[in-house]
Amino acid sequence: MSLEEAIKHCNEVADSYNDTCPDCDCASDHRQLASWLQELKERREMESRQIPQDMTEEACEALVKLTEKIIEILPDIVSSVTANMPEAIEQYIESKMNNEKKVK
């Protein structure tokens, strides 16, 4: 039985106890068990997404190098984009105006 199946089963049992035995603690006990199983499932999923500890230092070094490279080339990117921006804006406006003329 998987965790998902166990959670579903506990909730189903709790629902049935609510119908058949509303005064007993069985329903709340099963709801609590379902809650704990859900927490376990979420923790396992979170752990599976984490970077292993031995990879962390290597990943950090790679991120630092990448960030340094981006900072190094960013001024060139910005100047290239801004240098062509007036021309690109002009072309965009002209194309919009031409499209409006065609529609009319």
Order of alpha helices (4+ residues) and beta strands (2+ residues): alpha-alpha-alpha
